[in-house]
């Protein structure tokens, strides 16, 4: 048995575990930003887009008040990511930065992405340390 056989198996296992963890983190983050989005008649909640390897700066005027369609589209993209993925979640609506900086004082006073990032990092802190 060649020496590299056990190493290759270990590398494959690490690749699979890291990829699954990144996907779980991305799915949790996507759900978090959708849930934290102020619900109004506008299209903000439906404009969280998942990009693989680079941000997706597209936007749409369609509203997705429940966020279910946006979540499903993001889940499909995240599930299709390759090994060791770089996954971007972004919102290119013109007022996204204002909302992130507390513009919606009642519904999202501390923002959307920063609050979600903090919650996701706390949730996965143990797994990230052990990865």
N, C-alpha and C positions, 0 to 999 in steps of 0.2 A: 504494500500500500504506500503510495507516494506521500511525502510529508504534507503537501499542500491540500490533500483531501479534507482533513479535519478543519483546516483553516478556511477553506472555501465554504464548508457547511456553516461555520461560525459567522463568516461574513454575510452569507445569505440570510441567516437568522437575524443578525443585527439590522441588516437592510430592511427586512420585513417589519421588525418591531419598531424601528424609527419611523418608517413610512406610515405605519398604522397610527402611531402616536401623533405625528404631524397632522394626519387627516382628522383624528378625533379632536385635536385642539382647534383646527380650522372649522370643523362642524359646530363645535361649541361656541366659538367666537362669532360665526355667522348667525347662529340662533340668538346670541346675546345682543348683537347690534340691531338685529331686526326687532327683537323684543323691546329694546331700549329706545327705539325710534319714536318720536312724538307721532301720535295718530291724529292726523287731520285729514282734510279732504285732498291734500296734495299728494304728490307721487314719491315723497322721500323714502318711505318704508320699502317701496318696491324697487328702489334704485341702489341697493347694496349688491354690488357685482363681484363675482369671484374671478380672479385672473390667475392663470398658471404661468409662472416665470416672470410675469410683468403685470402691473395694475391694469384693470379694465376700466377705461375712462368713459365708457358709453353711458348714456342716460336715456330715460324714457319718460314720456308724459303720462303713462298708464299708472293708475293707483293700485296698490295691493294692500288694502287696509289690514287684512289678517296676516300678511307676510308669508302665507303658505306657498304661493307660487314662487316667490323669491327664494324661499328656503329650498324648495324642490329643485329649482334650477341650479342653485349653488351646490346642493348635495351631489347632483349629477357630475358637475365639473370637478368637485373635490374627489369624488370616487374614481374619476378618470385620470387623476394625477399619476405621474410616474414615480419611480423610486426617489427617495430623498427630495420630495417636492418643495418648491418655494410657492406658497399660496398667498395671494393678495386678496384682501377684502377691502373694497373702496366704494365710495359714493361720490359721484361727480356732479351732484346737483349744485347749482350756483350758491345756495345758502347752506351747504353742508358744514363749512368752517364756522359759520356763525352758530349753528346748532351745537357743534362740538365745543364751542366756547361759552355755552350757557345762555344763548339767545332765547331759548324756550324755557323761561324761568320756572314754569310750573311743571311741565312734563319731562324735561331733561335738563335740569339746572346745572348738573355736573358734566354734561356732554353725553356722548354715546360710545364712541370708540375707546376713549381713555378709561371709562368706567368698566366697559366690557373687558379690556385688556387686563386691568387689575384683577377682576374676578376670575378670568381664565387662568392667569398666572398663579393665583392662589389655589385654584382647584387642581391644577396639574403640577404644582411645585414638587411634590414628592416623586412623581414619575419622571419629571425632567431631571431631577438630581440623580436618579438611578439609571437614566437612559444611557 
